[in-house]
């Protein structure tokens, strides 16, 4: 753990980054022992350090004409297998350590997709909630006034993340075009389909998580149809994880937001889902309003993990599922847990799932559908071509099947069949590490 201790010593306040590094280093240890060349080339020391960190100020004007100020960041983590790729997050919790964690995870996630994409992450502590369209446009334009210098089709291709949806991507892409006079490139993904975006991109992370869970269940002779599913969150990932679960015949009993959790014992219907989509994406309301409208149970500050379910899909945010909650799920007979968010399960929770041989997929594997479809958007942009929704969904499904197969077979190869945490981390690491070795000490 010498490398881990060095990371903690250099940046002692970046706790969530430390957590991500510890998990990866612990799981890839068998691969590093098996292949001494990685030690010779100091791959571990190099892979935990970002290649580049950009930080800048973002001044913008609010609705009263007052100048406000936020911080902007871009972490360009690793480009050994392709241009940096990873989303922008706009949220008050955004600080350097959080983005380093996300960029580090993104590097391994992108490796698992099989597509030529490196890892990166960025964003700002700007909060788009409650802002007018004019305020968001003002911020996004100012943000891009600096960011345009650091991104490009063959350099760094950002996308959306928490707080960055179609509106924000549109404003940033418009600003990039005006600043650079470069048009029609894949410099940002998650664009609207009328100006170069890919169909199925909004659905991709949620759909991909469900596709991965479906593959895990198949290894035990099970299927998602008829299973009781608990979902956390009600944002983009959760919304489409619910939709795909319903399409495959599952019964979804929960959703949540930062204020609380709803419980629908008879399962959400298509009518319910449509109402939640309008609530969250148009009116930007709280999940409590759903409980009031449909007269279902709502627990302020509650979480879905207290309810008996077959499948749990944590799709909200990092560290939302702790050890005690993991044990509750195990005690209630959970079969599979598929991470839709980035690192939503604490280290204690992961240990409990793995020791109890629960089908557990780390986010770097099961939530890779979003970045996979971003990669497909880049391919379409490069070809000046456009695929149908059915074609993109089919390609996404196959990518998730391939990621599952890679993680499953890698875990078997290293003597721990069914351990997707170990399998995904080693498989992602090997591709990056081999590329770094091949490209020399500067890679």
Secondary structure, DSSP 8 states (H G I E B T S, - for coil): -HHHHHHHHHSTT-HHHHHHHHHHHHHHHHHHHH-THHHHTTHHHHHTS-SEEEEEEEEEE-TTS-EEEEEEEEEEEE-TTSBEEEEEEESTT--HHHHHHHHHHHHHHHHHHTSSB-EEEEEES---TT--HHHHHHHHHHHHHHHGGG-BTTTEEEE--TT--HHHHHHHHHHHHHHH---S-SSBSS--GGGT--TTTTTHHHHHHHHHHHHHHHTTT--STT-EEEEE--SHHHHHHHHHHHHTT-EEEEEEETTEEEE-TT---HHHHHHHHHHHHTS---THHHHHHHT-EEEET--GGGS--SEEEE-S-TT-B-HHHHHHHHHTT--EEE--SSS-B-HHHHHHHHHTT-EEE-HHHHTTHHHHHHHHHHHHHHHT----HHHHHHHHHHHHHHHHHHHHHHHHHTT-TT-HHHHHHHHHHHHHHHHHHHH-TT-
